[in-house]
Amino acid sequence: MGVDIETATAIPAGIGELSNRFTDGNPQGGTPPTQLNAKFFNAVADEINYAIYTFLATYGLLPLDPDINSQLSLALTRALRYRRNHESGTTDAFTLQTQDSLSGTPLDWKAWEQTGHKAAAAAGTHTLCAITPPNNSRGYATIRGTAVKVGALATYHSVTVDVSWHKTGGAVVIDHYANNYQDGAGGATWTPVNSSGALAVEVSVPGVLANANIFTHMQMVNVTTA
């Protein structure tokens, strides 16, 4: 359904406008500010959540999470990638697959993507994601992390870590990784590590970011087996 403002204080839609308009009002001129009702807010939430659910939750990528404010952007990115791949005849972005090197059984791409969140993270090291690839495999991974601390010392810090790895002898070996900091020094760091045969992410939270919300998203791509 569409979203419109239906209260009596809304400004009627003009030519070329699809919905009624908001106004701050003008007390001196006798124009009241626009009032909103529950129906409007519910409609906005439903429109956004259905877009997220269709392209994320349906494919097991992410649940609807009120603490992650980038899900709509990710959903739109997935949708555009899906259409581009469909029109060009390339591999569907929703079916990234490899297969077990011994049995040949296909391994669902969902196994290569994971999201973690830790609220009010204490200073120190936290492990939020761990993906276990098959033995004798190799590939790449992208790790995205965000640390958000609100209050008197409001801090926002985000990072992208690009990783190349291979797994042999039951252990994941990190061949190379590079950090791309968006806002300079002083923030949390996301480091790829081997953890019992899984590619894991260790997040180091400095004291200045203690009690921040820490978000981590890791996706493996181009996973191949020997």
FENPE-V277001 format. One record per backbone hydrogen bond with DSSP energy under -0.5 kcal/mol. CO is the residue of the C=O (numbers start at 1). NH is the residue of the N-H. Records with the same first field share a line. If there is no record, write none. Layout:
CO = NH + NH
This chain:
2 = 4
4 = 6
7 = 10
10 = 12
11 = 21
14 = 17
21 = 11
23 = 34
26 = 29 + 30 + 31
27 = 30
30 = 32
31 = 26
37 = 40 + 41
38 = 42
39 = 43
40 = 44
41 = 45
42 = 46
43 = 47
44 = 48
45 = 49
46 = 50
47 = 51
48 = 52
49 = 53
50 = 54
51 = 55
52 = 56 + 57
53 = 58
56 = 59 + 61
57 = 60
63 = 65
64 = 66
65 = 68
67 = 69
68 = 71
70 = 74
71 = 75
72 = 76
73 = 77
74 = 78
75 = 79
76 = 80
77 = 81
78 = 82
79 = 83
80 = 84
81 = 85
82 = 86
83 = 87
84 = 88
85 = 89 + 90
92 = 95
93 = 96
98 = 107
100 = 104
105 = 100
106 = 108
107 = 98
108 = 111
109 = 112
110 = 113
112 = 220
114 = 218
116 = 216
118 = 121 + 214
121 = 211 + 212
124 = 205
126 = 128 + 203
129 = 201
131 = 133 + 199
136 = 226
137 = 167
138 = 224
139 = 165
140 = 221
141 = 163
142 = 219
143 = 161
144 = 217
145 = 159
146 = 215
147 = 157
148 = 213
149 = 155
151 = 154
155 = 149
157 = 147
158 = 182
159 = 145
160 = 180
161 = 143
162 = 178
163 = 141
164 = 175 + 176
165 = 139
166 = 168 + 173
167 = 136 + 137
168 = 171
171 = 168 + 173
172 = 174
173 = 166 + 175
176 = 164
178 = 162
180 = 160
189 = 191 + 204
191 = 202
193 = 200
195 = 198
198 = 195 + 200
199 = 131
200 = 193
201 = 128 + 129 + 203
202 = 191 + 204
203 = 126 + 205
204 = 189 + 206
205 = 124
206 = 209
207 = 210
209 = 212
212 = 121 + 214
213 = 148 + 215
214 = 118
215 = 146
216 = 116
217 = 144
218 = 114
219 = 142
221 = 140
222 = 224
224 = 138
